[in-house]
């Protein structure tokens, strides 16, 4: 029996790419038994930048601790296998289009008829209603339409918008949301005996993580946000480029900001985070400046003269920071009580003393590719400890196990393999 608070829970996963696989890996880390259903050639992420046949680093990073069951889902006999497993399954997680799930007979209504208390988590890009209900969408598209991309204000060559970060923020955040949804639904079932359909979408998550940028609050928005929006609309109607429209909002954040930002140093870069008046004063002391920025009672981002003056002040401070090394500024800001850190690369942190001390990496052995290290389970339960339940599975490694679990005999199994229904 696996360790963790979800030990004894069985999850059937019909997902691919990031959000669903990440969610189900979080459930596996909590001790759930996760059966990942894949097509005969494997899910797309297996062959995305493979380092060996049917194995990619990104796939392995999202699918540890799972079983792999290969089914040719369009075949009615494969659907029968799923239906025979469902009575033993607590949770189904799926990210297929609505028409696909129905066509494959793995939609909620069909599976609920087999197990009434089933928890069925349905992940889409844009939700199940509205004009985009059947529209496919990946993280980059969701970033674009929800405002995440514009809010981050990054521009690439030719003034084109860039993605928010080096990771798929909407996908991974949705994965965490789905893992949370499953545990909540299991708790509800424990109290009431009821299963249920749970809907999640990348759009909902991407909007939620933007907080106040999405919130409509007329009494507050009239002072700045609506004026900036009106200005964008005005220049857009006049034929402004995306870059020109972005500049309207960008100035608001960049012109006076010395408190919550990155700085280039002589030999690298640092990040400073100060979000209170007391910390603002400490930042100014560390920088030896009297420039107030957002703390200025005359702060007026809509005044071009103020923006020009503030930009000059910030440029002078940036030049000052760039004249000294990272270590100098880390010590100076820390001595003044300001939250600060160096800008590092992800692969530099794996052996960092802070990571090692908290056991934030875990060592695993993959049956095909050998030893690996991954980010450890992200929570620590002291009474029911989480654990990585092994590396990701080779394609079809556990198909035979689950056919036997579903009650198929040796001859039936041989036919299913011979006909390509399973793999």
C-alpha positions, 0 to 999 in steps of 0.5 A: 500500500502506498503512503500518503493521505489518499492511500487506497484511492484509485484514479483513472486518468484520461489526460495528456500534455500538462494540466491533467498529468500534473494533477494526477501526479500530485494525487499519486504523490498523495498515495492514490493509485493512478492508472494512466490510459494512453493510446497505442503510440503513447500520449503526445508528450512522450514523443515531445523531444524524446531522448530515447524511443517513447521517453521524453524528459517532460513526460517523465517529469509529469507522470511519476508514480503512475501505471500505464494502461494502453488502450485503443479507445475507439474500439468498443472492446477497449471501452468495455475494459474501461467499464469493467474497471470503473466499479473499482475506480474512485476518480476519473480525470479527463481532458478530452473534448465533450464530443470525444468523451461521449463518442468513446463512452467515457463521458460522466453520464455513462460512467456514473451509471456504472458507479453512481458515487464516481468523482469525475473531473472534466478539464477544458480550455475554456469551459463547457458553455459558450461560443468557445466550449468546443474550442481547443486551447493550449496554455499559450492561447489561454495566456493570450485571451485572458490578459495574462500575456499582456499583463506581463508586458513582455515584448519579443522581436518586432514588438510581438507579445511573449508568453508570461514565463518559461513555464506553462502557468495556466496549465500547472496552476490548473493541475494544482486546482484539479488536485485540490478539487479531487480531494474536496470531492472525496471529502464531500463523498466521505460525508454524504456518499455522493459522487459528482461531476467537477469542471475545471478550465485553464481559462478560469484558472488563468483569470483567477491567478490575476486577482485584482487585474480581473476584479471589477471595482468601479469606485477604485477603477475610475482613478486609474485602470479605466482611464488606461483602458480608455486610452488603449481603446482610443489609440487602438481605434487610431491604428496603434500597434500592440506595442504602443497599446502595451506601453500605455499600461507598462508605464504605470508599473515601470516608471516609478518602481524601485521597490518590487522589481529586478535589478541588473548588477555588475555580475548578474541580477537580483530581485527585491520585494517590498510591499509595505511603507516600512519596507519601502523606507528600508529599500530607500536606505539601502539604495541611498536615495530620497526618490519616493516612487509609489510612496510619493504623495505627488505620484501621478502616473497619468502626468507625462512630466511626472513620468519623465522625471520618475523615469530619470530617477529610476535610471540613475538608481539602476546605474548605481546598482549595476556598478556593484556585484550581486553579493554586495547588494544581497548583503546590503539589502539583507542588512537593511531587512529587505527581502532579496535574492539573486536571479538564478537558473532552475538547474542551479537550485537542485544542489542548493543548501536550502533545497537539500536541507528541506529535501525538495528533491527526490531520487528515483530510478526509471526502468528504462532511463536509469537514475533521475532527480525530480522535485519532491512532493510539494507538501509535507504531511506529518501524520500521513507522509507523501512520497514519490511512488516511483518514476514514470511508467514505460508505455503499456507496462501495466496493461496486463495487470489491469486486464487481469484486474478487470477479469479477463482470461488468458485467451481473451487477453491474447486476442486483445493484444493480437488485435491491437485493442491493447498494448 
